[in-house]
Amino acid sequence: MAAALSSSLTSASSVLFSSSNYPSLPSFSPSQRLCFSHSALSSSYSVSPALFTFPSPRLSATAAVSFSVRAATAAGEKKKVLIVNTNSGGHSIIGFYFAKELLGSGHNVTILTVGEEGSDKMKKPPFNRFSEIVSAGGRTVWGDPPEIGKVLAGETFDVVLDNNGKDLDAVRPVADWAKETGVKQFLFISSAGIYLPTEEPPHVEGDAVKGSAGHVGVEKYMAETFSNWASFRPQYMIGSGNNKDCEEWFFDRIVRNRPVPIPGSGMQLTNISHAKDLSSMLTLAVEKPEAASGNIFNSVSERAVTLDGMAKLCAKAAGLPVEIVHYDPKAIGVDAKKAFPFRNMVQKRSDRATTKPLFLSYEHASEMWIFNVCCCCCCCCCSTSMLSHEQRRKFWDGREPQTCLRI
Amino acid sequence: MARMVSLQQPTTQSHPSFSLLTSSLSDFNGARLQSQLQFKRKLGMQNRGALQVSASSSSNNILIMGGTRFIGIFLSRLLVKEGHQVTLFTRGKAPIAQQLPGESDQDFADFSSKILHLKGDRKDSDFVKTSLAAKGFDVVYDINGREAVEVEPIIEALPNLEQFIYCSSAGVYLKSDLLPHCEVDAVDPKSRHKGKLETESYLESTGVNWTSIRPVYIYGPLNYNPVEEWFFHRLKAGRPIPIPNSGIQMTQLGHVKDLAKAFITVLGNDKASKEVFNISGEKYVTFDGLARACAKAGGFPEPEIIHYNPKEYDFGKKKAFPFRDQHFFASIDKAKHVLGWKPEFDLVEGLTDSYELDFGRGTFRKEADFSTDDIILGKSLVTA
């Protein structure tokens, strides 16, 4: 079984740092550190390799599913979905990918972006690519959440995703309006940053969260208000069209043959997921509402990566070498927040507060992506640690979803 | 009546004997066995209670290579309880049966009356081959094998072997920036554990029904690897804990009793056929976090942790810290999903179990050696 696996797995480029060390051992040393779309699920749900859990070599591999071509969902029913999307920051990209994926699956999509269509913010990605949503049949509107009833007067939706609010003040108008207008399923993009720090990662759903975090209030309110709700807690998101171009920071240095300065040891672990993977998860929630209902899902990949590893991955994506230089920001007198795109954990260590390594893992759905790394969005505070995703199994009828890790 | 037993160790240091509890069964024999039996119930085996394991038709003639030092001590008891005939292949340096801390006299008597011994040196292939062939075992657990060549005579001696269950190591994984290690990940043919890898390959090549278990760091009472013991010595002495570099290196400990249960779970299990499983604890922990967890387990105050750069020191041949100075942890999701196994002990609970049954009673394998600590602390005092 494992032998079959290693021969059927594709993509030599999926090898990360071990390609030169491949021993020719049978079965359990396949050349890919990866997992792959679950074949049965691919045919019925056309999911792109998702950022789900637990690689399992007993499942056979399939080729990656193209993002833009999708068979109609076996679930059948087409939904009318409203995405309320933030107009800036690392989460902006989520609505963009989700809209496109839903449209690809044949659903009806409206994306309400906060603010005004003419604002300068709309000149940045992903907003400057909204024509892609429109040409796929989606509708783009602008407005403010408290005015949602006016902006979308007379309209009803089956599903609403709030990808905007970070606290109940921001989400309540949307939630209340959704309830009044008969929305059946309410989804929310929360944050992995709300977990209370732990000395023993990974965080799983159900772990203690900060009572003060705005997102927690939203999750509670949703649970009280809707019979069908789900909350998604991502960590760092990447993807082309990202509003925050943090991987550019690495690329800028790599392509110019400049060293990449990383504060601390570079061993800090963090977790990155591709927005496409989160959108697959969201789409599945829409198509399998009963399985999603009442659940909180950590939306991260199953691997963490070190900061050094991130630099190496960027270099590999660019096909160039990389020189990493470690430094102590305090010793040099540099503000690491300005000097480095990710929240720097190193300084916390010297406080008596627990070390809070930030976990980041990198997932990618097709070859040679020029990916965007999301700078931690403001809700993702430094205390997150590695996440795991027990509950996503519910979606998959007991079969483990697979993730693809390729460069 | 208390019995005094001392564990013989090849390191030839004399250790304090540990006296034995006359209390009822330890957790290991009691409640924790329950979950395993419930699993077996699914396979149609009768379960008449935690202690009485049904000896159904699936009772096997089992050989354990080793079995008197750490993992095997717990594993052999579980197997005997399940009604299997269990033989330990050892050189006889350590007693075949030694009463465990917390084990009742009756349980121990029962176990020691049933456990069998095949005395020999596994490096003597001819002897291994002939002696095993004569016995005709159904299942072999290889707990102490390091090199493929040690396994060959076993396979050759037992053409009708139903299952070969091998204790490998997560140490075979190639070091990576992407973690946790999963069973499909690249392995390192140059690692210190390459003998384990070669054994896995060899098993695969023979066509035998094999299962390989890759533990990470194992801990628990009677641990001969100074994992928790290293921290306990320092905590007890009230000394600071010197941890190399940042202390955020992430690792993972797995309790020996959970590992033993995993070994039971794969026995006769089709889903384990020709599969590799990482077995360890549910959660990971940083080096700093581990120091604190050990303190909690032993009821010590929160320790002072000193970080140092190992490159600035010459420790000679001594190891200043018992763990590899890198992230090292593996995903146990495959075992959880495929086998339905999961660890019972969380870290502090498991360390407490180890402390209460071992170090906390005054027993340990290696005497405290603070010489490398003093080198580090001496320098920090100077530079402070």
Interface residues (C-beta under 8 A of the other chain):
Chain A: M1 A2 L5 V15 L16 F17 S18 N21 Y22 P23 L25 P26 S27 F28 S29 P30 S31 Q32 R33 L34 C35 T53 F54 P55 S56 P57 R58 E199 E200 P201 P202 G264 S265 M267 Q268 L269 E302 R303 A304 V305 T306 D308 G309 M310 K312 L313 M345 V346 R349 T354 T355 P357 S361 Y362 M386 R393 E400 L405
Chain B: L174 S176 D177 L178 L179 P180 C182 E183 V184 D185 A186 V187 D188 P189 K190 L197 E200 S201 E204 S205 S212 N245 S246 G247 I248 Q249 M250 K274 E275 V276 K283 Y284 V285 T286 D288 G289 R292 A293 Q326 H327 S331 D333 K334 H337 V338 D346 L347
